[in-house]
């Protein structure tokens, strides 16, 4: 079942993911452990995919540009 969020919900999700992405990027830059970097990079890729999906859904549902 597809869920159609309201505009405010899209913006909250977008902002939360962007903040978490920035935190992970700082953490990735600060760590020297390769395993930690791989885990963080995997999370960053998932966040990128989620942001892309949210942006597409927001555009389709409400014709708003989040990116």
Secondary structure, 3 states (H helix, E strand, C coil): CCCCCCHHHHHHHHHHHHHHHHHHHHHHHHCCCHHHHHHHHHHHHHHHHHHHHHHHHHHHHHCCCCC
